Amino acid sequence: MKCEYCLEVRGLTARYGEIVAIKDVSFFLEKGKFYTIVGPNGGGKSTLVKTIVGIIDDYEGEIKIFGKSRDEYIRERLIGYVPQMSGMRKFPIKVIDVVLMGLFRDKGFRFKPKHYSKAMRTLESLGLDGFESRLIHELSGGQRQRVMIARAIVSDPEILIMDEPTVGLDSESQAKFYSLVREFKESGMTVIVVTHDVGFVSEYSDGILCINKKLVVHATDVSELPERFFTKLYGYGVKTVLHHHKE
């Protein structure tokens, strides 16, 4: 039976020890669309995506991916995940090895020539051919980000999740990133991006999740959202485009 949703989250509560990071979050996302997750710092956005991709296991509730439980799906397929830019910028590892990490599944995994060929094709598709032997810390912010995206998509994921992917990028690198998002969506991939870039939300999103410990708004289309909403969510006024929201 064909699954109606690519991602179903029901009553999700996630913790760090005794600290509740998100509480009773529920939503459903459709295949082949682009969604953004917004909210204040400390509101639980990163916790939400880390729980979905399997990094966080201390949670209650239900996560289904294409009709399967989270753990069952992850055993069979990899979810494309681009974390926030981190200390890897100073880590002495080659670009090709970073991308190959996206094909790693278990301790017994051994890379074969076909894996290297796949990694090289993925780098080429992102305009990074010739960079495979460079060290990751030698690259610019935009180049590093594309390497991390290559790592995330080398396994041909059905879902790609990116956490604050434009932070620290110059305007040219951000424009290239936005173009990539359109290409991924047009290929049929479901893309989920955590972002503070409200202009990005208004221009590109098919839907938006507003998270502040709980799901404040889940909108399915783009229209006017009252400024008072973002004042409440962020503590200051922001203008964006959104509609059909529900409490």
N, C-alpha and C positions, 0 to 999 in steps of 0.2 A: 504494500500500500504506500502510495506516495505521501511523504510528510508535508504538511501544510507550512510548517515553519522550519527554518534552519537552526534556530536557537530558541529554546523555551526555558525561562527561569521562573520558578515558582517559590515564593516564600523564602527567599535566600537571606540568611543571616550568617555573617562571617566574622570571626574573631581573631585577635592577636592575644592569646592568653585569656585574661579576664576582660580585655577591652573589646567591646562590640564595635566593629568598623562600619558595617552596614547591617540594616535590620529590615527583614520582611520585604525584600525587593522582588517584584514580579513583572515580567514583560515578555513579549514574543516578537521575534524579528523574522522577516521574510528573506528568502534567498535572492541573491543578486542585487541587493540594494546597499546604499551607503548610509551608515548611521554614525552620529557623533554623540559622545558622552561629555557633558559639561557639568561644572559644579565647583564649589570653592575648594581651596587647598585643605586637605584633611577631611574632605567630605566623603571619601570612600571610592573614588573613581578607579584608582589603581588597584585597590583591593578587589573590586568587582571583576576587572578583567583578569587579574591573577588567579582568582577563583575559577573563572570560566576555563582558562587554559590549563589548569591543573597544578599551578604552583602552590596555591593555598588549599589545604585539605581540611582545615578546621572550620567546617560550615554545616549549617542545617538548611533543609529545603531541597529542591530538586533542580538539576540542570540537565536538559536534554539537548543533544546536538544531532540534527537530522533524525529525530525520533529515538535515538539511543542515549543511554545514560552517559554522562560526561566521561567516566572512566572507561566504559566500553568503547566509546568512540575514539578516545585517545590511544587505546591499545591497538586500534586498527589504522588510524590515520593521525597525522600531525596537524595541529592548528598553527597557522602562521602567526607568529607573535614578535612584535618589535617593542622591546622595553624602552623605558626612558634612557636617554643618552647617559652613559655611566663612565666609570674609570677605565673601560676598555680602550679609551683613546690613548692611554699610556701603556697598554699591555703589549708586549713584544710578540705579536702573532701575525702571520701573513693573512692577507685578504682572502686567498683561496681557502685557507683553513677555517676562517670564520664562516664562510659560506657552506663548507662541508659539514659544519656543526648542525646545519639545518636538516641534514639527512641522518643524523645520529639517532638511533633508537634504543640500543641497549649496550651493555658492556662487551658483548661478544661481536659487536658490529665491526666489520672490516671494510674499508673503502676500496672500491674496485675502479678500473679505468672508466667504466660507465658513469660512476659518481662524479669523477673529476670532469668528465665531458659535460655532464649536466650542470655542474657548478660554473664551468666556463661559459656555457650558453646563457645561463642566468645573469652572470656579470655583463656579458655582451648586451643583453636585452635592456640593461639599465645604464648603458653607456660607460661601462667600467672595464671593457676589454683592454688589456695591457696593464691592469692594476693588480693582477692576481699575486704577484710576488712582492708587492709593496707591504710594508708593515702598517697595521691599522692606525697606529698613532701618528704616522706620517701624513695622513690624509686630512683634508679640510672637513669642517663639520658636515657640509652637504654630501661629500663623498662618503664619509663614515656612515651617514644615515642611509645612503643607498646600498652600502655593503650590508647593513643590518636588514634592510628590506630584502636584499638578495637571499640572505640566510633564511628569512621567513617564507619566501615564496619558492625556494628551490625544490621543495617537496610537493609542489602543485596543490596547495591547500584549498579547501572549499571556502574557508573563512580566514580572513586576515585581520588581526587586531593590532593596533599601534597605539602606544601610550605616549602622548605629548611628542609626536615626531617632529614638530617644527620648532621646538624650543632651541634657541641659540643659532638658528639658521638665518642667513641674510635673505633679502627679498628675492634674489635670483634663485637661490636654492629652494625657497618656499614655493615659488612659481613652478619649478620642476616637480616638486613633490605633488602639488595639486594636479598637475597633468598626469602623473603616475596614478593617482587615485581614480581619475576618470577612466584611464585605460583598464585598471583592474576591474572596476565596476562594469565596464562595457564587455569584458571577457566573461562575465557571469559570476565573478567572485563576490561574496558578501564581505564588505569592508566596514570595520568598526574603528573609529578613531577617538581617543581621549584628547581633548583640546581645550585651551583657554581662548583660542582665536574665534571670537564670536562672528566676525566677518566671514570666516571660512565656513562656519555652521550655516549661516544664512544663504550662502551662495551655492553650496555643494550638497547639503544633506537631503536625504529622502525622509529622514526621521531623526529625532533627538531624544536622548535620555538625560534628564537633569537629576543629578544625584547629590544629595546632602544628607548622608547617613541612611536615608531612605529614598525611594523614588518619588521625587517631587512632581515631575511632569514626564509623561511619555507622549510625544507628539508624532503623528504619522505623516504629516504634510508640512509644507513651509508657508507661513503667512505671518501676520503681525502678532507679536507677543508683547503684552503691555510692559513698559519699562519698569513698572513697579515690581514685576516678577523678578527681574535680575537684581534690582535693588535689594529685594528680600534674600535672594540666593547668594549674592556676592558681597552685599553691603554697600554697593554703589550702583549708579545708573548705567545701563548698557543698552544699546539699541540693536535689535536683531530682527530676523524675519522668520515667522513661525505661525502655524495655526492648527486648529482641531486638537488642541491640547485638552487633557483631562486630569483632574486632581487624583 
